[in-house]
Amino acid sequence: MRLCSAPESSAEDALRFCERALDEGGRRLDARNRALLNFNAGVAALALSRNAHAVERLSEAIRLQPRMTAAYVSRAQAHEAGGRIEAALADYESAIAADPNDPGAHLGRGALLADQGAYEAAVVDLGRAIALQPDWAASFFERGRAHYALGDYTSAERDFSAVIARSPRDATAWINRGEARLAGGMARAGNDFDRAVLLAPEWGGAYYARGRFHERSGATDAANADFLRAYQLGHNAPDLVARVKALSGG
């Protein structure tokens, strides 16, 4: 898809440029170009969290080009961000109907289904996304999350390993693989939590995750040190303040 402005432009600039082009071009533009301008305006509005505006522009793009798969996917994301889950699912359905081989549509629907607790259906969609585009770490990450929720820790570990292979500096992927290994009784879980801290030494979430691992392993002193560091870095886990207060004697 052609953008409305240079790639380094801000979303605000892109939105302004697209809408000015639509205002000035009017009916002189053919349907395809008006659809592209509306699409890019909608994507820019979505990036700015202006979800209602995004839906308006993307709906116009779809009216002009009813088989524009990317517009359905982006509008689904805007609906999802606004909490309109049924509308988002309907748009993902339309995207897949327009192009059954679009990996982004399957990824989007699969991730949303996982968020809604429909994990088995999510695994199917995400598997399709992976088959169509095996280079995307996000599809493996979401499928790993679904497998974990289903209690299939071996498959979850395999998916998070695939994420790490594609994005080795993603600390969250290391934490998730550690959790899958720990839940499945696999060895080397501790190494994954250590790697997450090494990759993100200023992220409290990494220390908190490792602290919980140490706690479950019976390494109380190491756990307390990690919880204190997570607190110092501003991590906001609900139980963290109570843990730190207990360490300091109330």
Protein Blocks (a to p, Z undefined) as FASTA:
>chain_A
ZZfbdfkbcfklmmmmmmmmmmmnmmmbcfklmmmmmmmmmmmmmmnopaklmmmmmmmm
mmmmmmlmklmmmmmmmmmmnopaklmmmmmmmmmmmommlmklmmmmmmmmmmnopaml
mmmmmmmmmmmmmmbmklmmmmmmmmmmnopaklmmmmmmmmmmmmmmlmklmmmmmmmm
mmnopghklmmmmmmmmmmmmbmklmmmmmmmmmmnopaklmmmmmmmmmmnopacfklm
mmmmmmnoZZ
